[in-house]
Amino acid sequence: MNWFRCEGHSDFVLTLHIQPGAKRTEPAGLHGDAMKIKLAAAPVEGKANLALLKYLADCFEVPRHQVVLKQGEKSRRKVVIIKQSKHSPDSLFEI
């Protein structure tokens, strides 16, 4: 199973495994069927979720409102939708 899938023409659904509290924010390869992302933000009061969404918006070069947390608000495993991206996840994150 791939860690992302395309929905429609330019929307992507990403399955992610998040490691909050890291030294810096960066992708860290695959974790099972999910892309592992290390986040510098702490998992306190939603700060890690906001940092993740901002990081993904920057990576995909889309406005923040086009990045939606679909599942996993209080879990390390998250499903995120990137809307209307010109970039494919496999072109941004080398495995």
C-alpha positions as CSV (number, residue, x, y, z in Angstrom):
1,M,0.0,0.0,0.0
2,N,1.2,3.5,-0.9
3,W,1.3,6.2,1.7
4,F,-0.7,8.6,-0.5
5,R,-3.4,8.4,-3.1
6,C,-4.8,10.9,-5.6
7,E,-8.4,12.0,-5.3
8,G,-9.8,13.8,-8.3
9,H,-7.4,15.8,-10.6
10,S,-5.2,17.5,-8.1
11,D,-6.1,16.5,-4.5
12,F,-3.9,14.1,-2.5
13,V,-4.7,12.0,0.6
14,L,-1.6,11.4,2.7
15,T,-1.2,8.8,5.5
16,L,1.3,10.1,8.0
17,H,3.1,8.9,11.1
18,I,4.1,12.0,13.2
19,Q,7.0,12.2,15.7
20,P,6.5,15.4,17.7
21,G,9.2,17.0,19.8
22,A,12.1,16.4,17.3
23,K,15.1,18.6,16.9
24,R,13.8,19.8,13.5
25,T,10.9,19.3,11.1
26,E,11.7,16.9,8.3
27,P,10.5,13.7,6.6
28,A,12.0,10.5,7.9
29,G,11.1,7.8,5.4
30,L,8.4,5.2,5.6
31,H,6.8,3.9,8.8
32,G,4.7,0.9,7.6
33,D,2.2,2.3,5.1
34,A,2.7,5.9,6.3
35,M,5.3,8.6,5.6
36,K,7.0,9.4,8.9
37,I,7.5,13.1,9.6
38,K,9.5,14.5,12.5
39,L,8.1,17.7,13.9
40,A,10.0,20.2,16.0
41,A,6.7,21.3,17.7
42,A,5.6,19.8,21.0
43,P,2.2,17.8,21.1
44,V,0.6,20.4,23.4
45,E,-2.8,22.1,22.8
46,G,-2.7,21.2,19.0
47,K,0.6,23.0,18.3
48,A,2.1,19.9,16.6
49,N,-1.0,19.6,14.4
50,L,-0.8,23.3,13.3
51,A,2.9,22.9,12.7
52,L,2.3,19.9,10.5
53,L,-0.4,21.6,8.4
54,K,1.8,24.7,7.9
55,Y,4.8,22.5,7.0
56,L,2.8,20.5,4.4
57,A,1.3,23.8,3.0
58,D,4.9,25.1,2.5
59,C,6.1,21.8,1.0
60,F,3.2,21.6,-1.5
61,E,3.2,25.4,-2.1
62,V,-0.5,25.8,-1.3
63,P,-2.4,28.1,1.0
64,R,-2.8,26.7,4.6
65,H,-6.6,26.4,4.1
66,Q,-6.0,23.8,1.4
67,V,-4.4,21.4,3.9
68,V,-7.0,19.6,5.9
69,L,-6.5,17.2,8.8
70,K,-9.1,14.5,8.1
71,Q,-8.2,12.0,10.8
72,G,-5.9,11.7,13.8
73,E,-6.3,14.9,15.7
74,K,-5.0,13.3,18.9
75,S,-3.0,10.5,17.4
76,R,0.4,10.1,15.8
77,R,-1.2,8.5,12.8
78,K,-2.9,11.1,10.7
79,V,-4.7,11.4,7.4
80,V,-4.3,14.8,5.7
81,I,-5.8,16.0,2.5
82,I,-3.9,18.4,0.2
83,K,-6.3,20.3,-2.1
84,Q,-5.3,21.5,-5.6
85,S,-1.6,20.9,-5.4
86,K,0.6,21.2,-8.5
87,H,3.1,18.9,-6.8
88,S,2.8,15.1,-6.3
89,P,3.9,13.8,-2.9
90,D,6.4,11.4,-4.5
91,S,8.1,14.3,-6.2
92,L,8.5,16.1,-2.9
93,F,9.4,13.3,-0.5
94,E,12.1,10.9,-1.6
95,I,11.9,7.5,0.0
